[in-house]
Amino acid sequence: MTSEDIQTNLRLPANLKAKLRRAAEANKRSTNAEVVARLEASFSVSNVAETGSTVAIDEHTLDLFAEKVGDVVGMVLDERERKRGRR
């Protein structure tokens, strides 16, 4: 950080602060540096290009989403078929 960097106070839930502290230790940097790195990554255009997303989604969540989308698409197609049958 430089002398031009501003200082700010944040209110965080205790469990989030603990997660940040553990992540900082794992990444061998200060908690402040961890927060800055994570914020910068969240605004990074290259991060979106590399990962295709700014949010990490686990496989289970993707499976649930795909199932729900499939259900909705099925309902829409059924409704279209029902309407075509009326003609």
N, CA, C and O atoms as a GROMACS GRO file, in nm:
protein
  348
    1MET      N    1   0.083  -0.117   0.000
    1MET     CA    2   0.000   0.000   0.000
    1MET      C    3   0.089   0.125   0.000
    1MET      O    4   0.202   0.123   0.050
    2THR      N    5   0.037   0.229  -0.055
    2THR     CA    6   0.112   0.353  -0.061
    2THR      C    7   0.052   0.455   0.034
    2THR      O    8  -0.056   0.434   0.090
    3SER      N    9   0.122   0.564   0.051
    3SER     CA   10   0.071   0.669   0.140
    3SER      C   11  -0.054   0.735   0.080
    3SER      O   12  -0.127   0.805   0.151
    4GLU      N   13  -0.079   0.713  -0.049
    4GLU     CA   14  -0.198   0.768  -0.113
    4GLU      C   15  -0.322   0.682  -0.088
    4GLU      O   16  -0.434   0.727  -0.114
    5ASP      N   17  -0.303   0.561  -0.039
    5ASP     CA   18  -0.417   0.472  -0.013
    5ASP      C   19  -0.498   0.526   0.103
    5ASP      O   20  -0.443   0.575   0.202
    6ILE      N   21  -0.629   0.518   0.090
    6ILE     CA   22  -0.715   0.566   0.197
    6ILE      C   23  -0.742   0.453   0.296
    6ILE      O   24  -0.732   0.335   0.262
    7GLN      N   25  -0.774   0.491   0.414
    7GLN     CA   26  -0.807   0.394   0.518
    7GLN      C   27  -0.957   0.402   0.541
    7GLN      O   28  -1.015   0.511   0.546
    8THR      N   29  -1.020   0.286   0.555
    8THR     CA   30  -1.164   0.284   0.577
    8THR      C   31  -1.198   0.175   0.678
    8THR      O   32  -1.125   0.077   0.692
    9ASN      N   33  -1.308   0.192   0.745
    9ASN     CA   34  -1.354   0.091   0.841
    9ASN      C   35  -1.471   0.016   0.780
    9ASN      O   36  -1.558   0.074   0.716
   10LEU      N   37  -1.472  -0.114   0.800
   10LEU     CA   38  -1.581  -0.199   0.754
   10LEU      C   39  -1.637  -0.277   0.870
   10LEU      O   40  -1.563  -0.317   0.961
   11ARG      N   41  -1.766  -0.300   0.868
   11ARG     CA   42  -1.828  -0.390   0.965
   11ARG      C   43  -1.850  -0.522   0.896
   11ARG      O   44  -1.921  -0.530   0.796
   12LEU      N   45  -1.789  -0.627   0.949
   12LEU     CA   46  -1.803  -0.761   0.892
   12LEU      C   47  -1.857  -0.856   0.996
   12LEU      O   48  -1.829  -0.841   1.115
   13PRO      N   49  -1.934  -0.955   0.954
   13PRO     CA   50  -1.970  -1.060   1.048
   13PRO      C   51  -1.843  -1.132   1.094
   13PRO      O   52  -1.748  -1.147   1.017
   14ALA      N   53  -1.841  -1.175   1.219
   14ALA     CA   54  -1.722  -1.238   1.275
   14ALA      C   55  -1.677  -1.359   1.194
   14ALA      O   56  -1.557  -1.379   1.174
   15ASN      N   57  -1.772  -1.439   1.146
   15ASN     CA   58  -1.733  -1.558   1.069
   15ASN      C   59  -1.669  -1.522   0.936
   15ASN      O   60  -1.580  -1.593   0.889
   16LEU      N   61  -1.712  -1.412   0.874
   16LEU     CA   62  -1.650  -1.368   0.749
   16LEU      C   63  -1.509  -1.317   0.774
   16LEU      O   64  -1.418  -1.346   0.696
   17LYS      N   65  -1.490  -1.243   0.881
   17LYS     CA   66  -1.357  -1.195   0.916
   17LYS      C   67  -1.263  -1.312   0.940
   17LYS      O   68  -1.147  -1.310   0.899
   18ALA      N   69  -1.313  -1.415   1.008
   18ALA     CA   70  -1.231  -1.534   1.033
   18ALA      C   71  -1.194  -1.604   0.903
   18ALA      O   72  -1.081  -1.650   0.887
   19LYS      N   73  -1.288  -1.612   0.809
   19LYS     CA   74  -1.260  -1.673   0.678
   19LYS      C   75  -1.153  -1.594   0.604
   19LYS      O   76  -1.062  -1.652   0.545
   20LEU      N   77  -1.165  -1.461   0.608
   20LEU     CA   78  -1.065  -1.376   0.543
   20LEU      C   79  -0.927  -1.394   0.606
   20LEU      O   80  -0.826  -1.401   0.535
   21ARG      N   81  -0.924  -1.402   0.739
   21ARG     CA   82  -0.797  -1.420   0.809
   21ARG      C   83  -0.732  -1.554   0.769
   21ARG      O   84  -0.612  -1.559   0.743
   22ARG      N   85  -0.812  -1.661   0.765
   22ARG     CA   86  -0.758  -1.793   0.727
   22ARG      C   87  -0.710  -1.792   0.582
   22ARG      O   88  -0.605  -1.848   0.551
   23ALA      N   89  -0.787  -1.728   0.493
   23ALA     CA   90  -0.746  -1.719   0.353
   23ALA      C   91  -0.618  -1.639   0.339
   23ALA      O   92  -0.530  -1.675   0.261
   24ALA      N   93  -0.606  -1.532   0.416
   24ALA     CA   94  -0.485  -1.449   0.412
   24ALA      C   95  -0.364  -1.530   0.458
   24ALA      O   96  -0.258  -1.523   0.396
   25GLU      N   97  -0.381  -1.606   0.564
   25GLU     CA   98  -0.271  -1.691   0.613
   25GLU      C   99  -0.232  -1.793   0.508
   25GLU      O  100  -0.113  -1.815   0.484
   26ALA      N  101  -0.331  -1.856   0.444
   26ALA     CA  102  -0.303  -1.956   0.341
   26ALA      C  103  -0.232  -1.894   0.221
   26ALA      O  104  -0.150  -1.960   0.157
   27ASN      N  105  -0.263  -1.769   0.191
   27ASN     CA  106  -0.202  -1.700   0.077
   27ASN      C  107  -0.078  -1.620   0.116
   27ASN      O  108  -0.020  -1.548   0.034
   28LYS      N  109  -0.040  -1.633   0.243
   28LYS     CA  110   0.081  -1.565   0.295
   28LYS      C  111   0.077  -1.414   0.272
   28LYS      O  112   0.172  -1.355   0.220
   29ARG      N  113  -0.034  -1.354   0.312
   29ARG     CA  114  -0.045  -1.209   0.305
   29ARG      C  115  -0.130  -1.160   0.422
   29ARG      O  116  -0.193  -1.238   0.492
   30SER      N  117  -0.129  -1.030   0.441
   30SER     CA  118  -0.208  -0.972   0.550
   30SER      C  119  -0.356  -0.982   0.516
   30SER      O  120  -0.394  -1.001   0.401
   31THR      N  121  -0.438  -0.968   0.618
   31THR     CA  122  -0.583  -0.969   0.595
   31THR      C  123  -0.621  -0.854   0.503
   31THR      O  124  -0.706  -0.870   0.415
   32ASN      N  125  -0.560  -0.738   0.523
   32ASN     CA  126  -0.587  -0.624   0.436
   32ASN      C  127  -0.553  -0.656   0.291
   32ASN      O  128  -0.631  -0.629   0.200
   33ALA      N  129  -0.435  -0.715   0.269
   33ALA     CA  130  -0.394  -0.750   0.134
   33ALA      C  131  -0.488  -0.854   0.072
   33ALA      O  132  -0.515  -0.850  -0.048
   34GLU      N  133  -0.539  -0.944   0.155
   34GLU     CA  134  -0.635  -1.045   0.107
   34GLU      C  135  -0.764  -0.978   0.061
   34GLU      O  136  -0.817  -1.010  -0.046
   35VAL      N  137  -0.814  -0.885   0.141
   35VAL     CA  138  -0.937  -0.813   0.105
   35VAL      C  139  -0.916  -0.735  -0.024
   35VAL      O  140  -1.001  -0.738  -0.113
   36VAL      N  141  -0.804  -0.664  -0.034
   36VAL     CA  142  -0.775  -0.585  -0.154
   36VAL      C  143  -0.766  -0.675  -0.276
   36VAL      O  144  -0.822  -0.644  -0.381
   37ALA      N  145  -0.696  -0.788  -0.264
   37ALA     CA  146  -0.681  -0.880  -0.376
   37ALA      C  147  -0.816  -0.934  -0.422
   37ALA      O  148  -0.843  -0.944  -0.541
   38ARG      N  149  -0.900  -0.969  -0.325
   38ARG     CA  150  -1.031  -1.023  -0.360
   38ARG      C  151  -1.121  -0.917  -0.424
   38ARG      O  152  -1.193  -0.947  -0.519
   39LEU      N  153  -1.116  -0.796  -0.374
   39LEU     CA  154  -1.195  -0.689  -0.435
   39LEU      C  155  -1.146  -0.658  -0.576
   39LEU      O  156  -1.226  -0.643  -0.668
   40GLU      N  157  -1.014  -0.649  -0.593
   40GLU     CA  158  -0.960  -0.623  -0.726
   40GLU      C  159  -1.000  -0.734  -0.823
   40GLU      O  160  -1.036  -0.706  -0.938
   41ALA      N  161  -0.993  -0.858  -0.779
   41ALA     CA  162  -1.030  -0.971  -0.865
   41ALA      C  163  -1.177  -0.965  -0.904
   41ALA      O  164  -1.213  -1.003  -1.016
   42SER      N  165  -1.261  -0.919  -0.813
   42SER     CA  166  -1.404  -0.913  -0.844
   42SER      C  167  -1.437  -0.809  -0.950
   42SER      O  168  -1.541  -0.818  -1.016
   43PHE      N  169  -1.351  -0.710  -0.967
   43PHE     CA  170  -1.373  -0.606  -1.066
   43PHE      C  171  -1.289  -0.627  -1.192
   43PHE      O  172  -1.297  -0.547  -1.285
   44SER      N  173  -1.211  -0.731  -1.195
   44SER     CA  174  -1.118  -0.755  -1.304
   44SER      C  175  -1.188  -0.809  -1.427
   44SER      O  176  -1.255  -0.912  -1.420
   45VAL      N  177  -1.174  -0.741  -1.539
   45VAL     CA  178  -1.231  -0.788  -1.665
   45VAL      C  179  -1.161  -0.915  -1.709
   45VAL      O  180  -1.225  -1.006  -1.762
   46SER      N  181  -1.030  -0.922  -1.688
   46SER     CA  182  -0.957  -1.042  -1.728
   46SER      C  183  -1.002  -1.162  -1.647
   46SER      O  184  -0.999  -1.274  -1.698
   47ASN      N  185  -1.043  -1.143  -1.522
   47ASN     CA  186  -1.092  -1.253  -1.440
   47ASN      C  187  -1.219  -1.311  -1.502
   47ASN      O  188  -1.236  -1.433  -1.507
   48VAL      N  189  -1.306  -1.225  -1.550
   48VAL     CA  190  -1.428  -1.272  -1.614
   48VAL      C  191  -1.394  -1.346  -1.742
   48VAL      O  192  -1.452  -1.451  -1.770
   49ALA      N  193  -1.299  -1.293  -1.820
   49ALA     CA  194  -1.261  -1.358  -1.944
   49ALA      C  195  -1.197  -1.495  -1.919
   49ALA      O  196  -1.223  -1.590  -1.992
   50GLU      N  197  -1.115  -1.505  -1.815
   50GLU     CA  198  -1.046  -1.631  -1.784
   50GLU      C  199  -1.142  -1.735  -1.730
   50GLU      O  200  -1.138  -1.851  -1.773
   51THR      N  201  -1.227  -1.697  -1.638
   51THR     CA  202  -1.312  -1.794  -1.570
   51THR      C  203  -1.450  -1.804  -1.632
   51THR      O  204  -1.521  -1.902  -1.609
   52GLY      N  205  -1.489  -1.704  -1.709
   52GLY     CA  206  -1.623  -1.702  -1.763
   52GLY      C  207  -1.726  -1.656  -1.662
   52GLY      O  208  -1.845  -1.648  -1.693
   53SER      N  209  -1.681  -1.625  -1.543
   53SER     CA  210  -1.774  -1.586  -1.437
   53SER      C  211  -1.699  -1.514  -1.327
   53SER      O  212  -1.581  -1.538  -1.305
   54THR      N  213  -1.768  -1.426  -1.259
   54THR     CA  214  -1.709  -1.362  -1.142
   54THR      C  215  -1.743  -1.438  -1.016
   54THR      O  216  -1.696  -1.404  -0.907
   55VAL      N  217  -1.827  -1.541  -1.030
   55VAL     CA  218  -1.871  -1.618  -0.914
   55VAL      C  219  -1.837  -1.764  -0.934
   55VAL      O  220  -1.867  -1.822  -1.039
   56ALA      N  221  -1.775  -1.823  -0.836
   56ALA     CA  222  -1.747  -1.966  -0.842
   56ALA      C  223  -1.874  -2.042  -0.805
   56ALA      O  224  -1.936  -2.015  -0.702
   57ILE      N  225  -1.911  -2.138  -0.889
   57ILE     CA  226  -2.030  -2.217  -0.863
   57ILE      C  227  -1.990  -2.363  -0.858
   57ILE      O  228  -1.924  -2.413  -0.949
   58ASP      N  229  -2.028  -2.430  -0.752
   58ASP     CA  230  -1.991  -2.571  -0.738
   58ASP      C  231  -2.080  -2.658  -0.828
   58ASP      O  232  -2.185  -2.614  -0.875
   59GLU      N  233  -2.036  -2.782  -0.851
   59GLU     CA  234  -2.105  -2.873  -0.941
   59GLU      C  235  -2.249  -2.901  -0.895
   59GLU      O  236  -2.340  -2.908  -0.977
   60HIS      N  237  -2.270  -2.917  -0.766
   60HIS     CA  238  -2.403  -2.946  -0.714
   60HIS      C  239  -2.500  -2.832  -0.748
   60HIS      O  240  -2.613  -2.856  -0.789
   61THR      N  241  -2.454  -2.709  -0.729
   61THR     CA  242  -2.537  -2.593  -0.761
   61THR      C  243  -2.568  -2.589  -0.910
   61THR      O  244  -2.681  -2.559  -0.950
   62LEU      N  245  -2.468  -2.618  -0.993
   62LEU     CA  246  -2.491  -2.622  -1.138
   62LEU      C  247  -2.592  -2.730  -1.175
   62LEU      O  248  -2.678  -2.708  -1.260
   63ASP      N  249  -2.582  -2.847  -1.111
   63ASP     CA  250  -2.677  -2.955  -1.138
   63ASP      C  251  -2.819  -2.914  -1.101
   63ASP      O  252  -2.913  -2.939  -1.176
   64LEU      N  253  -2.835  -2.850  -0.985
   64LEU     CA  254  -2.967  -2.804  -0.943
   64LEU      C  255  -3.023  -2.701  -1.041
   64LEU      O  256  -3.141  -2.704  -1.076
   65PHE      N  257  -2.937  -2.609  -1.084
   65PHE     CA  258  -2.978  -2.507  -1.180
   65PHE      C  259  -3.021  -2.571  -1.312
   65PHE      O  260  -3.125  -2.536  -1.368
   66ALA      N  261  -2.940  -2.665  -1.362
   66ALA     CA  262  -2.972  -2.732  -1.489
   66ALA      C  263  -3.103  -2.808  -1.479
   66ALA      O  264  -3.183  -2.807  -1.573
   67GLU      N  265  -3.126  -2.872  -1.366
   67GLU     CA  266  -3.251  -2.945  -1.346
   67GLU      C  267  -3.371  -2.850  -1.349
   67GLU      O  268  -3.472  -2.878  -1.412
   68LYS      N  269  -3.358  -2.738  -1.280
   68LYS     CA  270  -3.466  -2.640  -1.275
   68LYS      C  271  -3.493  -2.581  -1.414
   68LYS      O  272  -3.608  -2.566  -1.454
   69VAL      N  273  -3.387  -2.547  -1.486
   69VAL     CA  274  -3.402  -2.493  -1.621
   69VAL      C  275  -3.470  -2.597  -1.710
   69VAL      O  276  -3.559  -2.564  -1.789
   70GLY      N  277  -3.428  -2.722  -1.698
   70GLY     CA  278  -3.490  -2.829  -1.776
   70GLY      C  279  -3.638  -2.842  -1.748
   70GLY      O  280  -3.719  -2.860  -1.839
   71ASP      N  281  -3.675  -2.832  -1.620
   71ASP     CA  282  -3.817  -2.838  -1.582
   71ASP      C  283  -3.896  -2.724  -1.646
   71ASP      O  284  -4.005  -2.746  -1.699
   72VAL      N  285  -3.842  -2.604  -1.640
   72VAL     CA  286  -3.911  -2.487  -1.695
   72VAL      C  287  -3.923  -2.499  -1.847
   72VAL      O  288  -4.029  -2.470  -1.903
   73VAL      N  289  -3.816  -2.541  -1.913
   73VAL     CA  290  -3.821  -2.558  -2.059
   73VAL      C  291  -3.926  -2.663  -2.095
   73VAL      O  292  -4.002  -2.645  -2.190
   74GLY      N  293  -3.929  -2.771  -2.020
   74GLY     CA  294  -4.029  -2.875  -2.044
   74GLY      C  295  -4.170  -2.822  -2.031
   74GLY      O  296  -4.257  -2.854  -2.112
   75MET      N  297  -4.194  -2.742  -1.929
   75MET     CA  298  -4.327  -2.683  -1.908
   75MET      C  299  -4.365  -2.591  -2.024
   75MET      O  300  -4.479  -2.593  -2.071
   76VAL      N  301  -4.270  -2.511  -2.069
   76VAL     CA  302  -4.296  -2.418  -2.180
   76VAL      C  303  -4.327  -2.496  -2.308
   76VAL      O  304  -4.420  -2.462  -2.380
   77LEU      N  305  -4.250  -2.600  -2.334
   77LEU     CA  306  -4.274  -2.681  -2.454
   77LEU      C  307  -4.409  -2.752  -2.447
   77LEU      O  308  -4.481  -2.760  -2.546
   78ASP      N  309  -4.444  -2.804  -2.330
   78ASP     CA  310  -4.574  -2.868  -2.312
   78ASP      C  311  -4.687  -2.769  -2.338
   78ASP      O  312  -4.786  -2.803  -2.403
   79GLU      N  313  -4.673  -2.649  -2.287
   79GLU     CA  314  -4.775  -2.546  -2.306
   79GLU      C  315  -4.788  -2.509  -2.453
   79GLU      O  316  -4.899  -2.488  -2.503
   80ARG      N  317  -4.676  -2.501  -2.523
   80ARG     CA  318  -4.681  -2.470  -2.667
   80ARG      C  319  -4.752  -2.580  -2.744
   80ARG      O  320  -4.833  -2.552  -2.833
   81GLU      N  321  -4.722  -2.704  -2.709
   81GLU     CA  322  -4.788  -2.816  -2.775
   81GLU      C  323  -4.939  -2.815  -2.747
   81GLU      O  324  -5.019  -2.841  -2.836
   82ARG      N  325  -4.976  -2.786  -2.624
   82ARG     CA  326  -5.116  -2.780  -2.586
   82ARG      C  327  -5.188  -2.673  -2.667
   82ARG      O  328  -5.300  -2.695  -2.715
   83LYS      N  329  -5.125  -2.556  -2.682
   83LYS     CA  330  -5.185  -2.447  -2.759
   83LYS      C  331  -5.197  -2.482  -2.907
   83LYS      O  332  -5.295  -2.446  -2.971
   84ARG      N  333  -5.099  -2.552  -2.960
   84ARG     CA  334  -5.104  -2.593  -3.101
   84ARG      C  335  -5.217  -2.692  -3.125
   84ARG      O  336  -5.278  -2.694  -3.232
   85GLY      N  337  -5.245  -2.773  -3.026
   85GLY     CA  338  -5.353  -2.871  -3.038
   85GLY      C  339  -5.490  -2.807  -3.046
   85GLY      O  340  -5.583  -2.867  -3.099
   86ARG      N  341  -5.503  -2.687  -2.995
   86ARG     CA  342  -5.631  -2.614  -2.997
   86ARG      C  343  -5.664  -2.561  -3.136
   86ARG      O  344  -5.781  -2.540  -3.167
   87ARG      N  345  -5.565  -2.540  -3.218
   87ARG     CA  346  -5.587  -2.473  -3.348
   87ARG      C  347  -5.664  -2.556  -3.441
   87ARG      O  348  -5.690  -2.515  -3.554
   0.00000   0.00000   0.00000
